[in-house]
Amino acid sequence: MEDLGFNSFCKTKESRMPVYDNNQGISRFPEFLKSECKSNLLLGSEKLRWLTPKAFLELDNIVGLVKLVVGNTSAGYYKELENCDTYIDLRYIPELSCIRRDPVGIEIGAAVTISKAICALREAFRIESPSEGAIVYKKIAAHMEKIGTKFVQNTGSIGGNLVMAQREHFPSDIATILLGAGAFVNIRSGTAYETVSLEEFLERPHLDSKSVLSSVKIPLYRKLLFETYRAAPRAHGNALAYVNAAFLAELSSCGSSGGAVLNKCLLAFGAYGKKHAIRAREVEKLLTGRVLTARVLYEAINLVKATVVPEEGTGSEAYRSSVAVGFLFEFLSPLADATIGISRCTLSSKDAEENYEEVFQLHIDYRPVGEPIVTSGAALQASGEAVYADDIPSPENCLHGSFVYSTKPLARVRGIQVNPKSQSNWISGLINYKDIPKGGKNVGSMTIFGSEPLFADDFTQCAGDRLAFLVAGTQKEADVASRLAIVNYDLENLEAPILTVEDAVARSSFFQVPPFLYPKEVGDFSKGMAEADHQIFSAEVKIDSQYYFYMESQTALAVPDEDNCMVVYSSSQCPEYVHATIAQCIGVPEHNVRVITRRVGGGFGGKAIKSMPVATACALAAHVLRQPVRIYVNRKTDMIMAGGRHPMKITYSVGFKSTGKITALKLDILVDAGIYTDISPVIPSNFMAVLRKYDWGALSFDIKVCKTNTVSRSAMRGPGEVQGSYVAEAIIENIASTLSVNADCVRKINLHTHDSLMLFHPDSSGEVPEYTLSLIWEKLAQSSEYSQRREMVSEFNKCNVWKKRGLSCVPIVHELIVRPAPGRVSILRDGSIVVEVGGIELGQGLWTKVKQMTAFALGLIKCDALEVDLLEKVRIIQADTLSLIQGGFTAGSTTSESSCEAVRLCCEILVERLRPLKEKLKTEMGSVQWEMLIQQAHMQVVNLSTSSYSGPDFSSNRYLTYGAAVSEVSSIQVEVNLLTGGTTILRSDILYDCGRSLNPAVDLGQIEGAYVQGIGYFMLEEYTRNSDGLVTSDGTWTYKIPTVDTIPKQFNVEILSSGNHKNRVLSSKACGEPPLLLASSVHCATRAAVRAAREQLQSWGYHDEYGPTFNLEVPAVMPTVKEQCGLDNVETYMKWKMSTHRVEQ
Ligand SMILES: Cc1cc2nc3c(=O)[nH]c(=O)nc-3n(C[C@H](O)[C@H](O)[C@H](O)COP(=O)(O)OP(=O)(O)OC[C@H]3O[C@@H](n4cnc5c(N)ncnc54)[C@H](O)[C@@H]3O)c2cc1C
């Protein structure tokens, strides 16, 4: 293995872990570890105790600052900064782990895990199911399946959840569903036991630390209706509900009218932003004993709306109340009157199928290039053996750092105090700008546009600005101490910060865009407008940010070396720039610094500029303290400091013919760049390059890159391009709504011809055969059965009141720029090959493609039986900035191909050097094996190592690639979801032009991954900030990335093999970023479904000022979708029904 400096960790000590042997059947937990688990001192400190009482009596004798725990999963929600001195594990007290069932109900011990409770309830349902009331057990179990993840269900307890709900106001599902089921709880206080209803328990003062919740009892009913509901950003897995509910009703039939009478009902609502789940007593009273007519139901839902009212500041308050209304409507409407009930349409039978198809054409001309070989290092990663920067064992005396960041946008920093609660002996240093050594500079990152400081000086410039680097003995200590640090701000006599792009315009606060980067206009806007039949003026689109959410957070390890040198391991997409920044910061020549990056656990642009201050802070601290310093930036800090994608505000005017043909477009674009330049000056050209996917007739624009007092934004996968592509679609949608035509027809009529493509993309349009978009559009229409599905969608929407579908086809034209890249190939004595490239393996398969290229290009020497063997002989090693210089940025999708090209050039040289020898040996011996050739070459002093720097000339370094996606969504509920605004992606079909793919398996993964990340941006991820601009979506509780729940139920991806592209590397085209843009098709399809819902709403007599030109924000999260479909759609519907139909009132 190559030198990571400390990689001896792999096999240094004899491991006591038994070797895994799959022939041995079940692997047992190692004996030696059992004894460690029994220890009372698991928390790594003499002061902390972990006790496991076996009976209540033992528990009574324990005193101190005690925390009772079962799974301790609550620590994931309430991040504990201060430790208790004693933890008491309740799992070994038998009474707390019992499950008892009798004819009147089931009693579940408080320490029983959610998983075990689910099994017990299912079993109880099986046994008791002759009784109709046993459905309660089944429904509760089904609801519990949606809680957290399997890990949370297997570890978290029922009691722990209820105590969190009671004591800490946790938005629990379990409290709501058990409240709806009329459950009771048993409490043990001292030696006394008490049984109270769950409702009373929740309303009581907080359970004191001496009391233990011992069990919960769910009664068994004989005959009733029971249902539970949950509206959450994800159907399954790790998303707390916006609101949940459970309803129980005992019914009888009214003798005279035959209508349903509710003899008894329990209506519980929870998680909506009140202290705890409640019973809607007033609504229950209203309904009990009455015949359920439409009028009664209408009264009941209005009362629910007045009852389920979140506290101010909860967020989406109106939405939550509206969903609560929807839940009750869904529960009761089938009983009230068949004509108002929820329609169930059978057209959806095809939806349930899940299937995935990947299609590509195999090219064998350049084998093994073009083959779908397995990703290099996949087994290492899957087994956990792969070494990332944070896996390198700490060298002796290694310290750990954590950033102290500002929470104010613009303030004088009077001082930073370490909180006395964090123990002072933890802390080794608090490094800030004053610690920059003589000759060094306060620099945290550098780009061609300038640099940004490592630390704020006496003024903080934004919330999230780096103020200091706190160094302690362990990462946990550093994190806790930095979180507790008290920053003394002074706001006196300071100007108000610039927090919006409008403020920036008012105060002329802009970054300069170098003229060579400012995009060029096309045609004459005024003339184009004059030709138009219709004009839209000053329409507005706003689009927000997105966080990178790489699996591996930012990491670095800096180790001081002899003679004032520094070795830094960094999870960076651009080690070369990390290197230069460190050298400048600590004031040493660049040859004193060495930055090593083996692989990065996901970057998406966030490990480029933003990785530099992380590594530089470690290097500075190591330089000052003369000790190794490392960091794994915790997720909260990373989310606050990362900046992410550029938010934008766009105002546009557009002219178009009645046919939908666009004649002119003018845009005023305000880009929120944050406080430092970063790479923001490239955003205008990226935005405009992708917006040019349509023929706009004439195109005019004004783009301002605004400097605001917010964290500086950085490149994120498709920087500026995602926004440009989306804005193009928003304009098309607006035109279609104005003309009342299908948006996809407007798209089609405005696709480029090759002539217009040359006008809009003069530097990259290529030859006529290279323009594949029309082909893609037609092919995809066929393979996705677009026309038939459009008819089906329309039919479906007619048949369904509470569920609507939408279909949309979105194209992309994406410009890519190939940058220079270095490479080195060396052939060792045994014939094995070692390769270095400037590009970093970020999970995008760069190493895999480079390996294939090396095998192909060296294979041209044509030794006997070579092809397959050579692939196995190649090892790509880590980037080392002193070994291979000019590595540049791994960015812009093209680094794989440029790294491949660099390697191809090296191989060409090596083959040239080896050829005479090979010919000679062939003549002498008839056959030449690779190993023999290399041995001979070593003996005959052939230089078997070479490097190169691939740099395409400016005339051919840009090219276009194309793709399109058709997405179909089902939005707005049926059964449960109409009323929630939930969206399901039923199907996506993608066709993407990869040229001749270097590795179709890798490229399919890139296309699918990018698309799903785009779905996150367009549909899920809310990167919110408070009024100071401080990021408040700072963890997985609030920031929801896509999961298996989100990906399309049917997902068909095809790579278009588009033949020869003479200026491309073996005719290949990049695919790392462009497919992300295609995910806007999901947003557009959702918009189509919402439009259908709004048309229906209008037919019920509801009107708003926007009509068909409504704005569906990005991301189209559930509250956004529901709002556009009418927060009071149920009430509107009922009013309309009652007034226009003769329903029973
Ligand atoms: C990632 C994640 C997702 C989640 N999603 C959901 C969700 O969607 N819906 C939902 O309802 N819940 C959700 N939860 C909450 C989860 O159900 C609870 O964290 C879990 O049930 C708590 O059980 P525990 O045994 O881990 O409690 P612990 O963390 O051990 O204890 C929790 C609290 O209760 C106290 N306590 C525990 N047992 C007793 C007792 N018998 N008597 C007195 N006090 C006691 C503890 O002192 C502590 O204050 C989620 C949790 C996580 C971590």
PDBQT file of the ligand as one rigid body, heavy atoms in Angstrom, charges set to zero:
ROOT
HETATM    1  C1  LIG A1201     -33.291   8.978  14.343  1.00  0.00    +0.000 C 
HETATM    2  C2  LIG A1201     -34.534   8.915  15.193  1.00  0.00    +0.000 A 
HETATM    3  C3  LIG A1201     -35.783   8.995  14.593  1.00  0.00    +0.000 A 
HETATM    4  C4  LIG A1201     -36.931   8.955  15.359  1.00  0.00    +0.000 A 
HETATM    5  N1  LIG A1201     -38.151   9.053  14.747  1.00  0.00    +0.000 NA
HETATM    6  C5  LIG A1201     -39.268   9.009  15.504  1.00  0.00    +0.000 A 
HETATM    7  C6  LIG A1201     -40.566   9.104  14.913  1.00  0.00    +0.000 A 
HETATM    8  O1  LIG A1201     -40.711   9.238  13.699  1.00  0.00    +0.000 OA
HETATM    9  N2  LIG A1201     -41.654   9.061  15.738  1.00  0.00    +0.000 N 
HETATM   10  C7  LIG A1201     -41.530   8.920  17.085  1.00  0.00    +0.000 A 
HETATM   11  O2  LIG A1201     -42.526   8.851  17.778  1.00  0.00    +0.000 OA
HETATM   12  N3  LIG A1201     -40.324   8.811  17.653  1.00  0.00    +0.000 NA
HETATM   13  C8  LIG A1201     -39.201   8.863  16.919  1.00  0.00    +0.000 A 
HETATM   14  N4  LIG A1201     -37.975   8.785  17.511  1.00  0.00    +0.000 N 
HETATM   15  C9  LIG A1201     -37.897   8.732  18.964  1.00  0.00    +0.000 C 
HETATM   16  C10 LIG A1201     -37.653   7.326  19.458  1.00  0.00    +0.000 C 
HETATM   17  O3  LIG A1201     -38.818   6.574  19.344  1.00  0.00    +0.000 OA
HETATM   18  C11 LIG A1201     -37.209   7.473  20.874  1.00  0.00    +0.000 C 
HETATM   19  O4  LIG A1201     -35.928   8.095  20.845  1.00  0.00    +0.000 OA
HETATM   20  C12 LIG A1201     -37.081   6.159  21.608  1.00  0.00    +0.000 C 
HETATM   21  O5  LIG A1201     -38.286   5.462  21.597  1.00  0.00    +0.000 OA
HETATM   22  C13 LIG A1201     -36.684   6.457  23.030  1.00  0.00    +0.000 C 
HETATM   23  O6  LIG A1201     -36.423   5.243  23.666  1.00  0.00    +0.000 OA
HETATM   24  P1  LIG A1201     -35.069   4.999  24.429  1.00  0.00    +0.000 P 
HETATM   25  O7  LIG A1201     -35.210   3.706  25.077  1.00  0.00    +0.000 OA
HETATM   26  O8  LIG A1201     -33.917   5.150  23.524  1.00  0.00    +0.000 OA
HETATM   27  O9  LIG A1201     -35.113   6.204  25.445  1.00  0.00    +0.000 OA
HETATM   28  P2  LIG A1201     -33.899   6.839  26.194  1.00  0.00    +0.000 P 
HETATM   29  O10 LIG A1201     -33.178   7.748  25.278  1.00  0.00    +0.000 OA
HETATM   30  O11 LIG A1201     -33.131   5.800  26.884  1.00  0.00    +0.000 OA
HETATM   31  O12 LIG A1201     -34.706   7.717  27.236  1.00  0.00    +0.000 OA
HETATM   32  C14 LIG A1201     -35.471   8.807  26.808  1.00  0.00    +0.000 C 
HETATM   33  C15 LIG A1201     -35.882   9.658  28.008  1.00  0.00    +0.000 C 
HETATM   34  O13 LIG A1201     -36.798   8.940  28.791  1.00  0.00    +0.000 OA
HETATM   35  C16 LIG A1201     -36.302   8.686  30.100  1.00  0.00    +0.000 C 
HETATM   36  N5  LIG A1201     -36.729   7.325  30.369  1.00  0.00    +0.000 N 
HETATM   37  C17 LIG A1201     -36.557   6.232  29.613  1.00  0.00    +0.000 A 
HETATM   38  N6  LIG A1201     -37.229   5.207  30.121  1.00  0.00    +0.000 NA
HETATM   39  C18 LIG A1201     -37.836   5.642  31.224  1.00  0.00    +0.000 A 
HETATM   40  C19 LIG A1201     -38.698   5.048  32.170  1.00  0.00    +0.000 A 
HETATM   41  N7  LIG A1201     -39.084   3.774  32.079  1.00  0.00    +0.000 N 
HETATM   42  N8  LIG A1201     -39.144   5.811  33.176  1.00  0.00    +0.000 NA
HETATM   43  C20 LIG A1201     -38.791   7.096  33.323  1.00  0.00    +0.000 A 
HETATM   44  N9  LIG A1201     -37.989   7.731  32.425  1.00  0.00    +0.000 NA
HETATM   45  C21 LIG A1201     -37.521   7.005  31.400  1.00  0.00    +0.000 A 
HETATM   46  C22 LIG A1201     -34.819   8.901  30.004  1.00  0.00    +0.000 C 
HETATM   47  O14 LIG A1201     -34.281   9.337  31.218  1.00  0.00    +0.000 OA
HETATM   48  C23 LIG A1201     -34.721   9.976  28.934  1.00  0.00    +0.000 C 
HETATM   49  O15 LIG A1201     -34.961  11.235  29.492  1.00  0.00    +0.000 OA
HETATM   50  C24 LIG A1201     -36.823   8.819  16.775  1.00  0.00    +0.000 A 
HETATM   51  C25 LIG A1201     -35.564   8.742  17.363  1.00  0.00    +0.000 A 
HETATM   52  C26 LIG A1201     -34.432   8.778  16.596  1.00  0.00    +0.000 A 
HETATM   53  C27 LIG A1201     -33.084   8.712  17.266  1.00  0.00    +0.000 C 
ENDROOT
TORSDOF 0
